[in-house]
Amino acid sequence: MPTRRFPHRFPRWLPAAAAVAVAAWGANQFTALATVYRARTDWSALSLAAMFSVYLVGLVPGLLLGRPAADRYGRRRVVRGALVLSAAASAVLAATDEPSVYLARLATGFAAGLVFLAGTAWLRELSGPSVPTAATARRAMYATGVGFSAGALASGVLAEWLPDPTVLPALAHALCCLLVLHATRRAPETAPGTTLKTTPGTAPGRRPEPGDAHRSAVRHPRFRYVVLPASPAVLGSATVAYVVLPPLVADRVPGYAPLFGGLVAALTLGTGVLAQPFAARLDDHGSARATLTAMATVIAGLLVGALAASRDSVALVVAAAVVLGAGYGLTLGAGLHEVERLTPPAGGPGAGPGSSPGPGPGPGPGSASLYQSTTSSGFLTPLLLAGTAGHASYPALLTGMAAVGLLCLAVTAAHSRRHLPGPDHLAHPGGRRSEDSSVGSAVGSTTESAMTRATPPPTPSTMQLAPTDPRSRRPWAE
C-alpha cells in the first residue's frame, strides 16, 4: 500500500507502537481483575493462578511463530489479525465464567506473542533507515512497558469505580484494540514481500540463516550456565511483585484492592523499564557482572517480599515491588546482552525484540524469541506458590525461592568468566564497556570483530551499528 496514503500529521511508526502497547495491555489486565474474581467468585487461589499462567501456553507459540508469520504474510497483516484475536479474547473474558477466562487468557497470550515479534519489527521498519537503532529500540521498549503498566492500572481503576468490574475493563480493552485496528488500516507494509524467495536446498517459507545462529547461541555452554539459571527470575520476580504479594495484604486496603493491585503492577513494570539501561552499564564482556547483580537484586526483593508477607505490611509490599521491578529489568537486559554476544553474525528482516536488524552481529530473532520463551517460565511462579501454599506459609515459600536463587547465583558466579564467546571479548581488554550506554547499550567488540570478518556490503543497519558511532546501542527492547 503506498505510504503517501498514510496521514503525515502522525509519525508513521505510531500505529505499530500502539499495536504493541494494546497487546501488552491485554496481557496484563488480568492482574487487577484477579482481585475482583477472588472477591466475587468461589474460585480458589490455585484456579486463579492457573488462569494467570495459562497465558504462557499461548505466549510461547506466538513468540516462536511471530517472526516466520510476519516474513511470510507481512507485518501489517499479522499484527492486524492478532489485534482482532486480542479483542475477541477480551470479549470472551467479559463472560466471567471459568472456562471463558481460561480460553481468553490462552488466546490473549498467543495474540500478544505475535504482536511482540511482528509489531516490533514493523515499528522498527516504519521508523525508517535514517533513525538510529537505539531510537527504535527505545520506542519498542516504551510501547511495551506503557502497555503492561496501563493494562493493570486501567483495569484497576475501572474495576474500582465503575459498575460491572469484571466486564467493563475487558470490554474497554476490546474497544481499544478495535481503535488501534482502525488506526493501522492505512499503515504501509514494510516486509519485502509476502512470499519468501527460496534457494536450492532451502525449504519454502524458511529464510536461510547461515549456521543457524540462534541454535549456536542456545547450544553454547555459557547459555546453559549463565543465561538459563537467571532466566526464570526475569518474569518470576515481576509476577511475585504484582500477582502474589498484593492479595496477601488486601485486607489492609479494604475497598481498594483492585486499584492497589493495579498500582503495584504499574510500579513494578515501570521500575523495570527504568532499570533496563543500567544493565547495559553493568554489562562486561569478560564476566557475568550484570547477571550477578541482577540476580542479587531479585534475591533481595524476594526477602523483602517475605518480610512483607510475614508482617502483613502494605508499605513493604510497595518496597518489594520496587526492588523486584528493578530485578526484572536488570535480569532481562543482562540476559539479552549475553545472548547477543553468543549469537554469530546473522541477520535479516523480521527480527524481533532484542534482535539486530539486517546483517551484522546481535541476537537474531530466533535466539531472542527463544530467550524470551525461557524467561516466560517465570509466569508459572504464582501457580507454583499457590500449589504449595497448603504446605508452607508464603514467607517461608518466598524465603525458599530466595535460597534457590542463591544456588543459581552460585552456578552463574562459578561460570562468570568461563565459556566466553570466542575473540569478541578480547577486542576490549578487560571486557570493560564504555560509559556511552543507555537503553540499547553500546555494541562493543562484537561489532568490531564481526566487521573484520567477511560480511555482506555495508547497509544502513550495519552502518548504524558501526563502533565508530558513539551513539551506537544494542537494539533490544522488552
C-alpha positions in Angstrom: 0.0 0.0 0.0 1.5 3.4 -0.9 2.9 5.2 2.0 1.6 8.6 0.8 -1.9 7.5 1.8 -0.9 7.4 5.4 -1.7 10.6 7.3 1.5 12.6 7.7 0.5 14.5 10.7 1.4 11.5 12.8 4.7 9.5 12.8 4.5 6.5 10.5 5.6 4.2 13.3 3.0 5.3 15.8 0.2 2.8 14.8 2.7 -0.1 15.2 3.7 1.2 18.6 0.1 1.5 19.6 -0.5 -2.1 18.5 2.4 -3.3 20.7 1.1 -1.3 23.6 -2.5 -2.5 23.4 -1.3 -6.1 23.1 0.7 -5.7 26.3 -2.4 -4.1 27.9 -4.5 -7.2 27.2 -1.7 -9.4 28.5 -1.7 -7.7 31.9 -5.3 -6.6 32.5 -5.9 -9.9 34.4 -3.7 -8.7 37.3 -6.4 -6.3 38.6 -9.3 -8.5 37.6 -8.0 -11.4 39.6 -8.7 -9.4 42.8 -12.3 -8.9 41.7 -12.7 -12.6 40.8 -11.3 -13.5 44.2 -13.9 -11.4 46.0 -16.9 -12.1 43.8 -16.5 -15.8 42.9 -15.7 -19.0 44.8 -12.7 -19.7 42.6 -9.7 -21.0 44.5 -6.4 -19.2 44.6 -4.9 -22.2 42.7 -7.5 -21.7 39.9 -6.8 -18.0 39.7 -3.1 -18.7 39.5 -3.7 -21.3 36.8 -5.8 -18.7 34.8 -2.9 -16.3 35.0 -0.3 -18.9 34.0 -2.2 -20.4 31.0 -1.3 -17.2 29.2 2.2 -18.7 28.9 0.8 -21.6 26.9 -0.4 -19.2 24.2 2.5 -16.7 24.5 5.4 -19.1 23.7 3.9 -20.4 20.3 3.1 -16.7 19.5 6.7 -15.7 20.1 8.1 -18.6 18.1 5.7 -18.1 15.2 5.6 -14.3 15.1 8.7 -13.8 13.1 8.1 -16.5 10.3 4.5 -15.4 10.1 5.5 -11.8 9.6 8.0 -12.8 7.0 5.6 -14.9 5.0 2.4 -12.9 5.3 3.7 -9.4 6.1 3.9 -7.4 9.4 0.8 -5.5 8.8 -1.4 -8.5 8.2 -0.1 -10.4 11.2 -0.4 -7.5 13.6 -3.9 -6.7 12.5 -5.0 -10.3 12.7 -3.5 -10.5 16.2 -5.4 -7.4 17.3 -8.7 -8.9 16.2 -7.8 -12.0 18.2 -6.9 -9.9 21.3 -10.2 -8.0 21.1 -12.1 -11.2 20.7 -10.3 -12.7 23.7 -11.2 -9.7 25.9 -14.8 -10.0 24.8 -14.7 -13.7 25.9 -13.1 -12.6 29.2 -16.1 -10.4 29.9 -18.3 -13.5 30.1 -16.8 -14.1 33.5 -17.2 -17.9 33.7 -14.3 -20.1 34.4 -13.9 -21.8 31.0 -14.2 -18.5 29.3 -11.4 -17.0 31.4 -9.1 -19.9 30.6 -9.9 -19.6 26.8 -9.5 -15.8 26.9 -6.1 -16.0 28.6 -4.8 -18.6 26.2 -5.9 -16.5 23.1 -4.5 -13.3 24.7 -1.1 -14.9 25.1 -1.0 -16.1 21.5 -2.0 -12.7 20.2 0.5 -10.9 22.4 3.3 -13.2 21.2 2.5 -12.4 17.6 2.4 -8.7 18.1 5.5 -8.6 20.2 7.5 -10.1 17.4 5.8 -8.8 14.2 4.8 -5.5 15.7 8.3 -4.6 17.0 9.8 -5.4 13.6 7.1 -3.3 11.9 7.7 -0.4 14.3 11.4 -0.5 13.5 11.0 -0.6 9.8 8.3 2.1 9.8 10.8 4.3 11.6 13.0 4.3 8.5 16.7 3.5 7.9 17.7 7.0 8.9 16.6 6.6 12.5 19.3 5.2 14.8 18.7 1.6 16.1 18.7 2.8 19.7 15.8 5.1 19.0 13.6 2.4 17.5 14.6 0.1 20.4 13.5 2.7 22.9 10.2 3.1 21.1 9.5 -0.6 21.2 10.6 -0.8 24.9 8.5 2.1 26.0 5.5 0.9 24.0 5.7 -2.5 25.7 6.3 -1.0 29.2 3.4 1.5 28.8 1.1 -1.2 27.7 1.9 -3.6 30.5 1.6 -0.8 33.1 -1.6 0.7 31.6 -3.3 -2.8 31.4 -3.0 -3.3 35.1 -3.6 0.3 36.1 -6.6 1.0 33.8 -8.3 -2.3 34.8 -7.8 -1.5 38.4 -9.3 2.0 38.1 -12.2 0.7 36.0 -12.9 -2.2 38.4 -12.6 0.1 41.4 -15.0 2.9 40.4 -17.3 1.6 37.6 -20.1 -1.0 37.8 -19.6 -4.5 36.4 -15.9 -4.6 37.4 -15.3 -7.9 35.6 -17.0 -6.8 32.4 -16.2 -3.2 31.6 -12.4 -3.4 31.9 -12.3 -6.3 29.4 -14.7 -4.5 27.0 -12.6 -1.3 27.3 -9.6 -3.2 26.1 -11.5 -4.8 23.3 -12.6 -1.3 22.2 -9.0 -0.1 22.3 -8.0 -3.0 20.1 -10.6 -2.0 17.6 -9.5 1.6 17.6 -5.9 0.6 17.0 -7.0 -1.8 14.3 -8.7 1.2 12.6 -5.6 3.3 13.0 -3.4 0.7 11.3 -5.7 0.3 8.3 -3.6 2.6 6.1 -0.2 2.0 7.7 2.2 0.7 5.0 3.5 -2.8 4.8 7.3 -2.9 5.3 8.0 -6.6 4.5 10.0 -7.0 1.3 7.3 -9.5 0.1 4.7 -11.8 1.4 6.3 -14.8 -0.4 9.8 -15.6 0.5 12.3 -16.4 -2.2 14.0 -19.8 -1.8 17.3 -21.1 -2.8 18.2 -24.7 -3.7 18.2 -26.8 -0.6 16.1 -24.4 1.4 12.6 -25.3 2.4 9.9 -23.0 1.1 8.9 -20.3 3.7 12.2 -20.6 5.6 14.7 -17.7 5.4 18.2 -19.0 5.1 20.2 -18.4 8.3 23.9 -19.2 7.8 25.0 -21.5 10.5 21.6 -21.2 12.3 23.0 -18.5 14.5 20.2 -18.8 17.1 20.8 -22.6 17.5 24.5 -21.9 18.1 23.7 -19.4 20.8 21.3 -21.7 22.6 23.8 -24.6 22.5 26.7 -22.6 23.8 27.8 -23.6 27.4 27.6 -20.0 28.6 23.9 -20.0 27.7 23.4 -23.1 29.9 25.5 -21.9 32.9 25.0 -18.1 32.8 21.8 -17.3 30.9 19.5 -20.1 31.9 20.0 -20.0 35.7 18.8 -16.4 35.7 16.1 -16.6 33.0 13.2 -17.7 35.3 13.9 -14.7 37.6 13.0 -12.2 34.8 9.3 -12.7 35.0 9.3 -14.6 38.2 10.4 -11.5 40.0 7.7 -9.4 38.3 4.9 -11.8 38.9 5.8 -12.2 42.6 5.6 -8.5 43.0 2.2 -7.8 41.4 0.4 -11.2 41.4 1.5 -12.9 44.6 2.1 -10.1 47.1 -0.9 -7.6 46.7 -3.6 -10.3 47.6 -1.6 -11.1 50.8 -2.3 -7.6 52.2 -5.7 -7.0 50.5 -7.3 -6.8 54.0 -5.1 -3.8 54.7 -6.7 -1.8 51.8 -10.4 -2.7 52.2 -12.4 -1.5 49.2 -9.4 -0.6 47.2 -7.8 -4.0 46.5 -8.2 -3.8 42.6 -6.8 -0.3 42.5 -3.9 -1.3 44.8 -3.1 -4.3 42.7 -3.1 -2.2 39.5 -0.8 0.4 41.1 1.7 -2.2 42.4 1.8 -3.7 38.9 2.4 -0.4 37.2 5.1 0.4 39.8 6.8 -2.9 39.3 6.9 -2.7 35.5 7.7 1.0 35.4 10.7 0.4 37.6 11.7 -2.5 35.3 11.7 -0.2 32.3 13.8 2.4 34.2 16.3 -0.3 35.3 17.0 -1.8 31.9 19.5 0.8 30.8 21.6 0.1 33.9 22.1 -3.5 32.7 23.9 -2.0 29.8 26.2 0.0 32.1 26.9 -3.1 34.2 27.5 -5.4 31.3 31.0 -6.7 31.0 32.4 -8.8 28.1 34.8 -10.7 30.4 32.4 -11.7 33.2 28.7 -12.1 34.2 28.8 -8.9 36.3 25.4 -7.6 35.1 23.7 -11.0 35.5 25.1 -11.5 39.0 24.0 -8.0 40.1 20.5 -8.6 38.6 20.1 -12.0 40.4 21.3 -10.5 43.7 18.6 -7.7 43.3 15.9 -10.3 42.7 17.0 -12.3 45.8 16.9 -9.1 47.9 13.4 -8.4 46.5 12.2 -11.9 47.5 13.4 -11.4 51.0 11.7 -8.0 51.3 8.5 -9.7 49.9 8.8 -12.5 52.5 9.1 -9.8 55.2 6.1 -8.0 53.8 4.1 -11.2 53.9 5.1 -12.1 57.5 4.2 -8.6 58.7 1.2 -8.0 56.5 2.6 -4.7 55.5 1.4 -2.6 52.6 4.5 -0.4 52.7 6.8 -3.4 52.5 4.8 -4.8 49.5 5.4 -1.5 47.7 9.1 -1.6 48.6 9.3 -5.2 47.4 7.6 -4.2 44.1 10.3 -1.6 43.5 13.2 -4.0 44.3 11.7 -6.8 42.3 10.9 -4.5 39.4 14.5 -3.4 39.3 15.5 -7.1 39.3 13.1 -7.8 36.5 14.6 -5.0 34.3 18.2 -5.9 35.1 17.8 -9.6 34.5 16.1 -9.0 31.2 18.7 -6.6 30.0 21.6 -8.7 31.2 20.3 -11.8 29.5 19.7 -10.1 26.2 23.3 -8.8 26.3 24.7 -12.3 26.9 22.6 -13.7 24.1 23.8 -11.0 21.7 27.4 -12.0 22.3 26.6 -15.7 21.9 24.9 -15.2 18.5 27.2 -15.4 15.5 26.7 -12.8 12.7 23.4 -13.5 11.1 20.5 -11.3 10.2 17.6 -10.5 8.1 14.3 -8.6 8.2 11.8 -9.5 10.7 13.9 -9.6 13.8 12.0 -9.4 17.0 12.7 -7.6 20.2 16.3 -7.9 21.1 17.5 -8.6 17.7 19.7 -6.9 15.3 18.2 -5.7 12.0 20.0 -6.6 8.9 23.3 -8.2 8.6 25.7 -8.0 11.4 26.0 -9.3 14.9 23.5 -9.5 17.6 20.8 -11.9 18.7 18.7 -12.9 15.7 15.0 -13.2 16.0 15.3 -16.9 16.7 17.7 -16.5 19.6 15.8 -13.5 21.0 12.4 -15.3 20.9 13.9 -18.5 22.3 15.4 -16.5 25.2 12.1 -14.8 25.8 10.5 -18.2 25.8 12.8 -19.4 28.6 12.1 -16.2 30.6 8.4 -16.9 30.2 8.7 -19.8 32.6 8.5 -17.2 35.3 4.8 -16.9 34.6 4.5 -20.2 36.4 5.7 -18.8 39.7 2.2 -17.8 41.1 0.9 -21.2 40.2 3.8 -22.9 41.9 3.4 -20.8 45.1 -0.4 -21.3 45.1 0.0 -25.1 44.7 2.4 -25.3 47.6 0.8 -22.8 49.9 -1.0 -25.5 51.8 2.3 -27.0 52.9 4.1 -23.8 54.0 3.4 -20.2 54.6 4.1 -17.5 52.0 7.0 -16.0 54.0 8.6 -19.5 54.1 7.9 -20.1 50.4 9.4 -16.7 49.3 12.4 -17.3 51.5 12.8 -20.7 49.9 12.7 -19.1 46.5 15.5 -16.7 47.6 17.5 -19.8 48.7 17.0 -21.3 45.2 18.1 -18.0 43.8 21.3 -18.1 45.8 22.1 -21.6 44.3 21.5 -20.3 40.8 23.7 -17.3 41.7 26.4 -19.6 42.8 26.3 -21.5 39.5 26.4 -18.3 37.5 29.3 -16.9 39.6 31.3 -20.1 39.1 31.0 -19.7 35.3 31.1 -15.9 35.2 34.5 -15.8 33.5 34.3 -19.1 31.7 32.9 -20.2 28.3 33.5 -16.7 27.0 32.3 -16.3 23.3 35.5 -16.5 21.4 37.6 -13.5 20.5 34.8 -11.0 20.8 35.5 -10.1 24.4 39.3 -9.8 23.6 38.7 -6.7 21.4 38.3 -4.7 24.6 40.9 -5.6 27.2 39.3 -6.4 30.5 35.9 -6.6 28.8 35.0 -3.1 30.1 32.1 -1.4 28.4 32.4 2.3 27.5 30.3 4.7 29.5 28.3 5.5 26.5 25.5 3.1 27.3 21.8 3.6 27.6 18.6 1.7 26.7 20.3 -0.3 23.9 23.9 -0.3 25.3 26.9 0.1 23.0 27.8 -2.6 20.5 31.4 -3.1 21.6 33.8 -5.7 20.4 31.2 -7.9 18.9 30.5 -5.5 16.1 34.2 -4.6 15.7 35.4 -8.2 15.3 32.5 -9.0 13.0 33.4 -6.1 10.7 36.9 -7.5 10.3 35.5 -10.8 9.1 33.9 -11.4 5.7 30.5 -9.8 5.9 28.0 -8.5 3.3 28.4 -5.0 1.9 27.5 -2.3 4.4 23.8 -1.4 4.7 22.2 1.4 6.7 21.6 -1.0 9.5 25.2 -2.1 9.7 26.4 1.4 9.4 24.3 2.4 12.4 25.9 -0.4 14.4 29.5 0.6 13.5 31.7 1.0 16.6 32.9 4.4 15.3 29.5 5.9 16.1 29.5 6.9 19.8 25.7 6.7 19.8 25.5 3.1 18.8 23.4 1.0 21.1 22.3 -2.6 21.3 18.9 -2.9 19.6 16.9 -4.6 22.2 13.7 -3.7 23.9 11.1 -5.5 26.1 
